[in-house]
Amino acid sequence: MAFSGFALAVLLLLSMASRGRPCADQERSALLRFVAGLSRDGGLAMSWRSNGTAGCCSWEGIACDGGGVVVEVSLPGRGLQGPVSPALGDLAGLQRLNLSHNSLSGELPLEQLLSSSRGLVAVDVSFNRLEGELRELMPSSGTGGLPLQLQVLNISSNLFTGEFPSGTWKAMNSLVALNASNNSFHGWMPSSFCISSASFAVLDLSSNRFSGRIPAGLGNCSELKVLKAGHNNLSGAFPDELFNASSLEYISFPNNGLYGNLDGSRIGIANLRNLAHLDLGGNLLNGKIPDSIGELRRLEVLHLDHNNMSGELPSALSNCTNLITIDLRNNYFSGELAKVDFSTLINLKTLDLLFNNFIGTIPESIYSCSNLNALRLADNKLHGQLSPRIVNLKSLVFLSASFNNFTNITNALHVLKDCKELAVLIIGSNFKGEAMPEDETIDGFQNLQYLSLSRCTLSGKIPLWLSKLKNLEMLLLHNNHLTGPVPVWIKSLKLLFHVDMSENNLTGEIPKDLMEMPMLTTENTAVELDQRVFLLLVYRGTSFEYRVATAFPKMLNFGRNDLTGVIPKEIGQLKSLAILNFSSNRLSGEMPPQLHSLTNLQVLDLSNNHLTGAIPMELNNLHFLAAFNVSNNDLEGPIPAGVQFSTFTSSSFGGNPKLCGVVVGRPCGLAEAHHVSTLSREQTHRRIAFAIAFGAFFGVGVLYDQMVLSKYFG
């Protein structure tokens, strides 16, 4: 302890000495020229000037060695804007340069930096706006022809373009890690990383535009640990030679065009005994998962989703006892899940088997995965009832088992209600023809936020036990045979903002209580959705994924029911509503002018009813309205001619022979035309600037998809 204290004191004194010792005029000048070239320096120049008398070694972000030589410039996240000055190349003793997370632009003077600073070992300029092409650096680069000493280069998340210079990496004899992800590089992946540097360990080229095959030469990298090149345009078979790189711990090539199969490998994936992360999702792989995967005892993450793989799951998967994530969705896997003994996977947190062809029942061994918090079995051919043992999954937050052949919904809800952490429950398109349980003992689900019981053809009424779900935010009961009125207690669910009860047999009038829902009457349109909802992407189909709360609009969808009466004038209270659908009912009376108060409305569908009277001219106030349908009613008079209404086609108004206007090809009378044109001129002057700014933002098709696709969530 005495020695450690003495050593600490010596280091402190040396640090104070280096800070007290002035740096050379050349280095001071280089730093000042760098900051002078910035268009915005985040107060750096003022900070440096205030400490100018103490020498640049005491400046913020600058570190020197004991001789007063600048060895580090570290200015991440300082809000710097402008170019990276080549003057930094005059810092001959510079070893580390970190300018990440700023807004720097222009080209990167890498050649000047490396040719002058012969000891430079780490450069990090990630998360900026640097652009242009990287110039080729030849092996003779460096002061006096000395080899380059650079070990770490991070140029990720910039705007670099062009081909990746292959000769540059031959010049870097000491390179250990290269991160060039999230740029726009194109051409073939270089294969020369290990030729000059035997210590090369990390390569990240993901999110670029690389094409061609994965270089087989990477298999010669004896120290390679991390290899990432996902989200490119790579093609060809996954090279067998890569399995020679036995030191690999992390392989990630998602969203490319790789084909072939893992089972037919000559060398075998079992050679990668250190592998902890394997991501080959979003490719064209076929065949089955090889039995040899059981040799990967350190494997923690397995992503083979969105491929063309098939066959049964190998029982050897049970040997991968460190697995945390298994993602096999969107493939053609088949057979019974019971072949795998899940009870050995005690670390498993995520199991995603969506869109496959698994048969049989849910294996009892799954209920031994006590750390499991996301389980998706949707869109398979599973059957049977949910086991009471599911309560053992005490960490379960996300459960999706829709589009299977499960039975006994009453049992399912009774065994699930005690899963205390459950936030997402998607079990629709099961329990066909059964009755909606009205059992008041269903009183759990205290943390449930998302509930889908859609497409089950359930009969009965909307049950009272739903009113106990005080944390419920999204409720999907569409495509059932539910009857009775819309419950007045719906306004007691103070967090509910997304409701779909369409395609049922609901009757009665639209209750005024519906117009008092707290989340829809607030002026605040933001949705604060618990991110646990997105433990797995909530989506139906391979093209529509919902990753963030804003993907779920504030919605009331009661289309295709048997509702009667008028639309309450209190509807104007729903200030933050984005989608309103009362189509295909038997509503009558006039469209209430109060609809113009729904200024956040994007979709309005009142088609196929018995509405009469005029379309309120005040609806021109709905600047965000992107989809509008009042077809097949008995409306009359002029169609509003404002900016938004000029984007709607005749199909939005068809089946209303008394409507007139250019869009339906029926001229209005003189009095009506004068009224419309006067109103249109007045409103156009007020709104034209607003329309230019926002008109292009919303597309009719895209926003209408939000309403239609809400029916297809998992």
Beta strands, then each sheet from edge to edge (+ up, - down):
strand 1: 62-64
strand 2: 70-74
strand 3: 81-83
strand 4: 96-98
strand 5: 103-106
strand 6: 122-124
strand 7: 129-133
strand 8: 152-154
strand 9: 159-161
strand 10: 177-179
strand 11: 186-188
strand 12: 202-204
strand 13: 209-212
strand 14: 226-228
strand 15: 233-237
strand 16: 250-252
strand 17: 257-260
strand 18: 277-279
strand 19: 284-287
strand 20: 301-303
strand 21: 308-311
strand 22: 325-327
strand 23: 332-336
strand 24: 350-352
strand 25: 357-360
strand 26: 374-376
strand 27: 381-384
strand 28: 398-400
strand 29: 405-406
strand 30: 424-426
strand 31: 450-452
strand 32: 459-461
strand 33: 474-476
strand 34: 481-484
strand 35: 498-500
strand 36: 505-506
strand 37: 538-539
strand 38: 545-546
strand 39: 555-557
strand 40: 564-565
strand 41: 579-581
strand 42: 586-590
strand 43: 603-605
strand 44: 610-613
strand 45: 627-629
strand 46: 634-638
strand 47: 658-660
sheet 1: 1+ 2- 4- 6- 8- 10- 12- 14- 16- 18- 20- 22- 24- 26- 28- 30- 31- 33- 35- 39- 41- 43- 45-
sheet 2: 3+ 5+ 7+ 9+
sheet 3: 11+ 13+ 15+ 17+ 19+ 21+ 23+ 25+ 27+ 29+
sheet 4: 32+ 34+ 36+
sheet 5: 37+ 38-
sheet 6: 40+ 42+ 44+ 46+ 47+
end
